[in-house]
Every structure is written in C-alpha cells, then in structure tokens.
Amino acid sequence: MARFILLEFSATWCGPCKIQKPIIEELKELKDLFDINIIDVDENTEMAEKYNITAVPTIIILDNHKNH
C-alpha cells in the first residue's frame, strides 16, 4: 500500500494541467510512495466539491495511514 494518496484535480481544457501532466506521469513511477488519482473536475464535480476545488490544476496529498 502506498504511503500517500495524490489527488490531481484537472480539466481537459486547462493549459497548465497539460503542462503539469508529464510531471504527474513521472510520479507514477513512485508507486510504492504515491497512489495517484487524476480527477477531471468536469466529469467528477462531486469530488471537486468535496475538496472545495475552485481552480485547476490543484494537487492534494493525503497521508494514506490517516482517516480522511
């Protein structure tokens, strides 16, 4: 089980999200450390609302060993 959960909130129309994408892809190599979840705010408004996302890209890192 990965130590941290990385939530990346993005959108297909977001320029900075496209620039950030290769960096997130590189982090996927650290699968023992990070469980990476890419969330499209247009397709998953419920998650975006849960975390009060008002701008993209937004990255949230959660400790996988704590309650959220």
LUMTI-541539 format. One line per 10 residues: number of its first residue (from 1); their letters; for each residue x, y, z of N, C-alpha, C. Coordinates in nm, 2 decimals, always signed. Each point is the difference from the previous one (the first is absolute). Layout:
# residues N
NUM = A = X,Y,Z,X,Y,Z,X,Y,Z | ...
//
This chain:
# residues 68
1 = MARFILLEFS = +0.08,-0.12,+0.00,-0.08,+0.12,+0.00,+0.09,+0.12,+0.00 | -0.04,+0.10,-0.09,+0.08,+0.12,-0.01,-0.01,+0.08,+0.13 | +0.10,+0.08,+0.03,+0.00,+0.08,+0.12,-0.09,+0.12,-0.01 | -0.01,+0.06,-0.12,-0.08,+0.12,-0.03,-0.09,-0.02,-0.11 | -0.11,+0.08,+0.00,-0.10,+0.01,-0.11,+0.02,+0.14,-0.06 | +0.02,+0.00,-0.12,+0.01,+0.13,-0.07,-0.12,+0.02,-0.09 | -0.07,+0.10,+0.03,-0.12,+0.04,-0.08,+0.03,+0.12,-0.09 | +0.00,-0.02,-0.13,+0.02,+0.11,-0.09,-0.13,+0.03,-0.07 | -0.05,+0.12,+0.03,-0.12,+0.05,-0.06,+0.04,+0.08,-0.12 | -0.06,-0.04,-0.12,+0.03,+0.07,-0.12,-0.12,+0.00,-0.09
11 = ATWCGPCKIQ = +0.02,+0.05,-0.12,-0.10,+0.01,-0.11,+0.07,-0.01,-0.13 | -0.07,-0.06,-0.10,+0.06,-0.02,-0.13,+0.03,+0.13,-0.07 | -0.08,+0.11,+0.03,+0.02,+0.13,-0.06,+0.11,+0.09,+0.07 | +0.06,-0.05,+0.10,+0.09,+0.08,+0.09,+0.14,-0.01,-0.05 | +0.06,+0.11,-0.05,+0.13,+0.01,-0.05,+0.11,-0.04,+0.11 | -0.01,+0.06,+0.12,+0.10,-0.04,+0.10,-0.01,-0.15,+0.04 | -0.12,-0.06,-0.01,-0.02,-0.14,+0.03,+0.08,-0.08,-0.11 | +0.00,+0.04,-0.12,+0.07,-0.07,-0.11,+0.15,+0.01,+0.02 | +0.05,+0.11,+0.05,+0.14,+0.02,+0.03,+0.04,-0.09,+0.11 | -0.08,-0.01,+0.10,+0.03,-0.08,+0.12,-0.01,-0.15,-0.02
21 = KPIIEELKEL = -0.07,-0.04,-0.10,-0.03,-0.15,-0.02,+0.13,-0.08,-0.01 | +0.10,+0.04,-0.07,+0.12,-0.09,+0.00,+0.07,-0.02,+0.14 | -0.01,+0.11,+0.08,+0.05,-0.02,+0.14,-0.08,-0.10,+0.08 | -0.13,+0.01,-0.01,-0.09,-0.10,+0.07,+0.03,-0.14,-0.05 | +0.03,-0.01,-0.13,+0.03,-0.14,-0.06,+0.13,-0.05,+0.06 | +0.10,+0.09,+0.02,+0.12,-0.04,+0.06,-0.02,-0.05,+0.14 | -0.09,+0.06,+0.07,-0.02,-0.04,+0.14,-0.07,-0.14,+0.01 | -0.06,-0.04,-0.11,-0.06,-0.13,+0.00,+0.10,-0.11,+0.02 | +0.13,+0.03,-0.03,+0.11,-0.09,+0.02,+0.02,-0.03,+0.15 | -0.04,+0.09,+0.08,+0.02,-0.01,+0.15,-0.12,-0.07,+0.06
31 = KDLFDINIID = -0.05,-0.10,-0.06,-0.13,-0.07,+0.04,+0.01,-0.05,+0.14 | +0.11,-0.03,+0.05,+0.01,-0.04,+0.14,-0.02,+0.11,+0.10 | +0.02,+0.12,-0.05,-0.02,+0.12,+0.09,-0.13,+0.07,-0.03 | -0.04,+0.01,-0.13,-0.12,+0.07,-0.03,-0.10,-0.08,-0.08 | -0.13,+0.01,+0.04,-0.11,-0.05,-0.07,-0.06,+0.12,-0.07 | +0.01,+0.01,-0.13,-0.04,+0.12,-0.07,-0.13,-0.01,-0.06 | -0.09,+0.10,+0.02,-0.13,+0.01,-0.05,-0.02,+0.13,-0.08 | -0.02,-0.01,-0.12,-0.03,+0.12,-0.08,-0.15,+0.02,-0.02 | -0.05,+0.11,+0.04,-0.14,+0.03,+0.01,-0.04,+0.11,-0.09 | -0.08,-0.03,-0.10,-0.04,+0.11,-0.09,-0.12,+0.07,+0.07
41 = VDENTEMAEK = +0.01,+0.13,+0.02,-0.10,+0.07,+0.08,-0.13,+0.01,-0.08 | +0.00,-0.01,-0.13,-0.12,+0.01,-0.08,-0.07,-0.13,+0.00 | +0.07,-0.11,+0.02,-0.06,-0.13,+0.00,-0.04,-0.05,+0.14 | +0.07,+0.05,+0.10,-0.02,-0.04,+0.14,-0.02,+0.12,+0.09 | -0.11,+0.07,-0.02,-0.03,+0.12,+0.08,-0.02,-0.03,+0.15 | -0.04,-0.12,+0.03,-0.02,-0.03,+0.14,+0.13,+0.00,+0.07 | +0.10,-0.06,-0.05,+0.13,+0.00,+0.06,+0.06,+0.14,+0.01 | -0.02,+0.08,-0.10,+0.05,+0.14,+0.00,-0.07,+0.08,+0.11 | -0.13,-0.02,+0.01,-0.07,+0.07,+0.11,+0.05,-0.05,+0.14 | +0.02,-0.13,+0.01,+0.04,-0.06,+0.13,+0.13,+0.07,+0.05
51 = YNITAVPTII = +0.09,+0.02,-0.09,+0.13,+0.06,+0.03,+0.01,+0.15,-0.02 | -0.12,+0.06,-0.03,-0.01,+0.15,-0.02,+0.10,+0.05,-0.11 | +0.00,-0.07,-0.11,+0.09,+0.04,-0.11,-0.06,+0.12,-0.07 | +0.08,+0.11,-0.01,-0.05,+0.12,-0.07,+0.09,+0.03,-0.12 | +0.11,-0.06,-0.01,+0.09,+0.02,-0.11,+0.08,-0.13,-0.04 | +0.03,-0.01,-0.13,+0.08,-0.11,-0.04,+0.13,+0.05,-0.07 | +0.11,-0.07,+0.01,+0.01,-0.13,+0.07,+0.01,+0.03,+0.16 | -0.04,-0.10,+0.07,+0.01,+0.00,+0.15,+0.05,-0.14,+0.03 | +0.10,-0.01,+0.09,+0.05,-0.12,+0.05,-0.02,-0.01,+0.15 | -0.05,-0.11,+0.04,-0.02,-0.02,+0.15,+0.07,-0.14,+0.03
61 = ILDNHKNH = +0.08,+0.00,+0.10,+0.07,-0.12,+0.04,-0.05,-0.04,+0.14 | -0.05,-0.12,+0.01,-0.06,-0.05,+0.12,+0.09,-0.11,+0.06 | +0.01,-0.01,+0.13,+0.07,-0.11,+0.06,-0.09,-0.12,+0.00 | +0.04,-0.11,-0.07,-0.08,-0.12,-0.01,-0.03,-0.07,+0.13 | +0.08,+0.03,+0.10,-0.01,-0.06,+0.13,-0.09,+0.07,+0.10 | -0.06,+0.11,-0.05,-0.09,+0.08,+0.09,-0.14,+0.00,-0.06 | -0.10,+0.03,+0.08,-0.13,+0.01,-0.04,-0.02,+0.13,-0.08 | -0.08,+0.00,-0.10,-0.03,+0.12,-0.08,-0.14,+0.05,+0.01
//
